[in-house]
Amino acid sequence: MTTTFAQLGLPNALVRSLEARDITDAFPVQEATIPDALAGRDVSGKAPTGSGKTLAFGLPLLTRVDRAMSGKPRSLILAPTRELAEQIKKELAPLAKSVGRNVFAVYGGVSYGPQKAAMRKGVDVLVATPGRLEDLIEQRTVDLREADIVVVDEADRMADMGFMPAVRRILDQTSKRRQTLLFSATLDGDIATLSKRYQNDPVRHDAGSVEPETIDARHHFWLVQHHDRVQHTADLVDKSGRSIVFTRTRHGADRLAKQLSREGINAVAMHGGRSQNQRNRALQSFAKGRAQALIATDVAARGIHIDAVASVIHFDPPSDHKDYLHRSGRTARAGATGTVVSLVTGEQKRAVRRIQKDLDLQVPFDEPRLDDIDDGGYRIGEAAPAKPKRTIPAPKSNTRPERKTQPSTNGRRPSDSTDRASKSGQSDSLYVANLPWKTTDDDVARLFERYGDVHQVTIITDRRTGRSKGFAFVDMPQPAARSAIAGLHATKFNGRDLTVRFAKPRNHRG
């Protein structure tokens, strides 16, 4: 039985604001931590990325935070990356407005001017990366002595990135009467030391274990030739839909984005070598469906929070099992499912085997098979079959699976829809993305009927759970289809920006 946010004792204004975004039921980490945080207790939350912890700390924070004076925020949220800081701000800002508070984010890569101006006006909830915050403190733009609610988010990532000394210096400057909320994928080592020093009798919640089996994704390891990786990546994006692809270097991310574009895949790159405006544009293009693939480096892994990411592709293997989980956590978020594919060359097998062992995912390397993506693969912690799939030498480049040009997700469309869409002059098929999870066929039909006859609506669902994947196909006559695209693409539907386009084969260049 699920618990609603209203039952957790949150103010009516916040509950109504959540309901307006079609958010009513609390996830486990929220159900576990919100009551203690509302009571003013220090909380250590062990929870994986994508488990809903932003609302877990954000809702009680917004309930309890006071108004700020110029330059003196009353609450501080520390985040390891620019992207994560911006995502937290965007998620909490409309909720803060409903209770008469404001949220602002400061991070590097952008000008100081707007950040200083915002601080002078007064910021109730300040979201910050450690480096930029220390700069603003040194410039006497920010005074943390009145910050009496402090959140350290992704604390393990802070440690990985070498930010712990800065985090300690910052916490030393906050109110001695503060409430400290600490959220991390692990609560040992540096994180345990941080908790012992800065938290007072914290209540610990292991809501949503960070053990890898909590990631509800199917994991595939493809043994490939090095020179075939680009083509395999293009095939996977074409098959799965919205995908995040991870590379080892910045240069590799830029190069892969260009190579995928030549394959007919609209791809954008995001990494630490790009300006904040460039990173924001790339993320927006991907979030709104204009780009099918986001090519990122590990530095961006924790900062990407996009709904309905169908797959994660490890173009280059991660350095260890922790980075594998950080990357892979971009799909199968908050109870959804997803696909994770690692492209492994012969010389990388030994290193990837070590990662598999640490993940309890000791499964064979397989030949690339697009037809296995929906139903094959393995869950972490799941026992491999008694007779594992055949392990083969790296495939030859001419054995690549046939490319499919029709976008799809982990669900499948009825074949008759595709057949109708291919008949000239009869019906066109539209691809609709970023639908709320609870959307029904009737909801979509009513949305599109304003533009003409709707022949069929197919909500894409996960085969095992039956849950919507946030994608749909709509078949309707061509004039009506064009009108629907013009009228609905990039518009709001229950708080989400819709992507609406023709689901037709692309013309590939070259």
N, C-alpha and C positions, 0 to 999 in steps of 0.2 A: 504494500500500500504506500503510495507516494504522499509526501508532506508538501503542502502548499506554503508559499511565502507568507500568506496571511496567518497561517497557523504558527509561524515562527515568532510572532510578536512584532513584526516590522510596522512602521507607521502606515496609515492608509494611503497617504500620498505616494509613498514608494511602491506599495502594492499595486495601486492603480496605474502608475507609470510602467511597471513591469507587465501588467496585463495588456496595456496598449501595444506592447511589443510581442504579444503572444507568449509571454513567459509567466507561468503560474506555478509549476512544480519545481521543488528544490532538488538539486543533485545531492548525492551522499555527502560530499565535502561541505556543501552549504548547510545541509540539515544538521551536520555534526557540530560545525564551528560557530554558526551565527548566534545561537543562544548564549554561549559563553562570551563571545565578543560583545554582544549587546549588554551583558552584565558587567562589562569592564575588565574581564579577566585577560591576562596575557595568554596568547594562544600560539602553540607550535603546530602547524599543520603539515603533515606529510601527504602530499597529493601530486599526481602526475600532471604534466602540462595537458591542457585541454579538458580538465576535470570540472571547470567552473569556479576556480578559486578567486577570480577577480570579483565576482559578486559575493563570494564567501567573506572576503574582507571588506569589500566596498560598501555593501549594504549596512552593516553595523557602524562602519566609519561615518557614513553620511547621516545615520540616525543620531550619532553622538557628537559630531564635530560642531564647534562654535564658530561664530563669525570671526574673521581675521582683520587685524589692523594692517596698515601699509607696511609691507616688507616683512611681516611676521606671520607666516602661515600657521594655522592651528593643527594641521595634519600633514604628514609627509609619507609618501609612498616611494620607496627606492626600487628601481628596476635596472637590470643590467644592460639593456640595449635601447637605442632610440626608438626602434619599431615597437618594442613592448611598452615603453612609456607612452607613446602616442596611442596605442591600442587601448591601454587602461584609461587614458583620458577620454577617448571617444566613447567607451562603454559606460563610464560613470557620469559624464557631463550632463546628459539629459535627465538622469536620475537625480543628480544634485540640484538641477533647476527646479524639480518638483518639490523640493524641501527648502528652497530659498538659499542654496549654497552654490559655490562655483568651484570648478576644477581647472587647473592649468598645468601644462607639462613643460619642463625645461630640459634640454639635451643639446649636445654638441652638433656641429655641422650646419648650424643656422646662426643668423645674426643675434647679437645680444640685445639690440634695441627693443623689439617687441616683448622680450622676456622681462627686461627691466621695467618697461612701462606697465606690464601686467602686475608685477610685484608691487609697484608703487600704489596701484589701485586697491590692492588687497586680494590675496588668494587664500581661500579657505582650505582647499585640499591641493597640495603641491605634489605632482608626480615628477620624479627627477632621476636622471642618471648620475652616478657619483661624481664623475669628472666635471661636468658643467655646474653641478650644484656647488662644489667646492670653489670653482671660479667665482660664482656669484656671491658666495659667502666672503671670499677674500676681497671682493670689490664692495662689500658692505651693502649689497643689494638685498640679501636674504639674512634674516636673523631667526634662528631656530629655537630660541629659548622658550617660546610659547607653544611649540609643537608638542602637544600632549597625547596624540595618537600617531604612532609610527608603524608602518608596514615595510617589511623587507620581503620583496617578492622574488622568486627564483633565486633563493639564497645560495643554492649549490652552484648555480651558474655564475653568481658573483664570485664565488671562491675559485671556480675554474678559470675565470678571466682575470684573476689577480686583484679584484676590487676590495678584498676584505680589509686591508689597512684603511682605505678611504671610508668604507662603511663604518668602521669603528670610530674614526675621527668625527664623522657626521653624527653618529648616535651620541657621542660624548657631548655634543652641543645642544641636544634637544632637552626638553623639560625633564627634570628628575622625577616628576609625578606621572610620567607618560605611561600609556598602555602600549605594549609592543606586540605586534602580530608578525609572526615569522612563518613564511610558506616556502617549502622546498621539496624537491624530489627525494632528498635524503635528509636525515636529521642526526647524522653521526659526524665524526671528525670536526672540521672547522665550524660546522653548523651547530654542533653540540656545544662547542666552546663559546660561540656567539650567544647562544641561548642562556648559558650559565652566567655570562657576564652582564647581559642586558635585559633579561626577563626575570620577573618576580613570580615565583611559584606558578609557572605556566602549566596550563592544561594541554595535554598532547592528544592530537587526533590523527589516527592513521586512516582517515576516511579516503578510500580509493587508494589501495596499495600501489606503490610505484613499481612493484615487480612487473616485469615485462608482459606477463600474461594478461594484465589488465587492458592492454592495447588490443581492441577488437578489430584487428586487421589481419589479412591473409598475406603472408610473407613468401616471396618467390626469389630464388637465387638462380640467375641465368648465366651460364658459362658462354662467353662470347669472344669473338675476335676484337682486338682493340679498334681496328678501323671500321667495325660494324656498329659501334656503340651509338653513333648519331642516328643511324637509320632505325635501330631498335627503339631508341628514345622517341623518335617521331611516331613510330608505329604504336607505342604504348600510349602516348598522349592522344593520338587519333582515336584509339580504342576506348580509353577510359574517360576522356573529357578533361576537366580542370585538374592540372597536375603541377606539383612542385618538384623540381629537379635540382639535386645538390651536386655541386662540383667542389673540388679541393681548393682551387685558387680563383682569384678575381679575374685574371686573364682567361682562365678556362670558362668561367661563367659568361663573359662577354663573347668569347669565340663560339660557344655552344648556342647562345641565343641567335647569333647570325646564321649558324649552320642550320638550325631548325627552321628559321625563316625561309631559307632556300628550299626546304622540304615542304613548304606550305603551312607550317605551324607558326602561328602568331605568338612569339615568345619575347619576354622582357627579362632583363637581368637586374639583380639587386644585390649589392655587396658594399662593404665598408669603404671601397675606393670611390664611390659615387656620392655626390652631394645629397643632403637631406631632401631637397626638392626633387632630385632625380629618383631617389628611392621612394618617395611618396607617390610620384607619378606612376612608377612601375607597379607599386602595390595597388593603387587605385585601378589601373588598367586591368590587372588580374582579378581584383575583387568584383569589378563590374562586368566581367566576362569578355572584355575586348581582347584580352590575351588569354590563350589557352594554357600557356606554360609560364611559370615563374622560375627562373634559373637563379639559385641562391647559393651562397657560401655558408659555412657553419656559423659565422658570426651573426647571421640573420635568423638562424633556426628558431630561437626562442621568441623572436619578436613577431612572428607571422601568425596571425589568428584570422583565418578566412573560413567561413562556413562552406560546407559541401565540397571540400577538396577530395576528389575521387581517388587520387593515387599520389604516392611519393616515389620518386625514382632516384636511387643512388647511382648517379653516373660515375662518380668516383667513390670508392669505399670510404666510410668514416674512419677516424683514427682509432676509435675504441667503441665498446658497447654502449657507453653513455651517450656519445655523439649519435650513435645509431638510433637510440631511443628518442633523443631530442629531435632529430630529423623526422623520424617516422611518426612522431606525435602530431605532425601537421595534418594527418588524415585520421579517420576514425575517432574524431573528437566528440566528447560529451555524449557518449552512448551510440554514436553512429558507427558504421563500418567503413572499411577502406582497403586499399591494396598497396603493398609496398614491394617494389622490385629492385633488386641489386644486380647491376651489370658487372660481372666478375670475369676478368681475363685470367689466363693460365698462371701468370706470375703473381696474381693477387690472391690465389686460392688459400695459401697458408695463412695470410693475415686475416682473411675473412673467416676462416675456420676458427681462429681464436675468438673472434667476435661472436660467432655462433655458439661456441662453447660457453662463453660468459652469459649469453642470453638464454641458455637452455633451449637452443634452437638448432640442434645438430641434425640437419636434414641435407639431402643430396643437392648437388648442383645439377640443374636441368637444362636441356635444350630449350631455346626460346620458343614458346608456344602461346600465341595470343589467345587461342581458344580455351586455354586453361586459366586465364586470368580471373574469370568470374567464379569458377567453381573449384579451382585448384589452390595450391599454396598451403601454408601451414600457419597455425597460430603459435605464438611463443608459449612454451610450456606444454604444448601438445605433443604427445608421443608420436614419433615417426612411424609409418606403417611397417609391418613385419617385413614386407618386401618393398623396399624403397624404390622410388622411381629410378629409372636407369640413369646412371652417371656416365656421361659421354665426354669425349674430347671436345675442345672448343669447336663450334660449328663453322663450316666454311661459309664464306660470305654469300654464296649463291643459294644457300638453303634457308634464307630469311623467309619467315611466314608471309603469306600474301597480305598486303596492306588493305585495311578496311577504311573506307572514307566516310562512313556514316558515324557521327558522334554517338557515344553511348555512355552508360555508367555501369555500375556493378550489377544493375538489373538488366533486363532484356526487353526489347519491344517486340510485339507480335509481328511476325514476318509480313502479314497482310498489310500492315500500315506502310511498311517500306515499299511493298509492291504498288500500293495505290499512289504513293508519292512519286513513283517513277513514271507513272502514266501521264504523258503530256496532256495538259489542258483539263485534267480531272481534279486532282487534289494535290496541294503542297503540304509538306510536313514542316512544322515549326519546332525548333528546339527552345525550351523554356527552362531557365536555370535560376537558382537562388530562391526557390519557393519555400515558404515556411513548412516545417516538417508535418504539421497536421493538415495541410491542404489536401482536399479530396478531388476526385475527378470532376464532381459537380461544381466545386468552387472554380476550377480552371475553366470549365465549359462556360459558366456564367460570365467569367471575365472576358472570354474571347467572343461570345455570342453578340456582343455589341458591334462587332465588325463584320459579321456575316455568319453563314451556316458553319457549324462545327461538326465534322464527320465522325471524329473519334478523339478522345483524350486518353493518354496512357501515362500514369504516374509511375516513375521508375522506383522500384522497391528492391530492398535487399532480399535475396532468395531465402536466406536462413531466418532472418528476424521478421520479415514482412514489413519493415519500417521504410517509410519514404526516404529516398536519397536526396530529395530537394530538386529533382529534375523531372521534366515531363516532355512529352511530344504531343503536339496538337495538329490534326489533319483538317484542312479547310481549303476551299477554292482559292486559286491564286490571287485574284483581286482582293478578296477579304484578307488573305494572309499578309499581303503587303500593307494593307491598312492597319492590321493588328500590330505589325512590327513598328510602323510609324507611331502608332498610338500608345504602345505599351512598353517598348524597350526603354530601359533606364528609369522607368516610373516606379513609384512605391506601391507595394502590395503587402499589407499587414506589416509595415515597417521595414520591408526589404526592397533593395533595388533589383528589379527584374532584368534578366537578360533574355531577349527574344530575338531569334534570327532563323533564317532558313536552315533546315537540317538537310542540306544537299551535298553531294560530293564536291570537293574542291578541285580547282584546276591547278595541278602541280606544275611548278616551273622546272625546267631543265629536263 
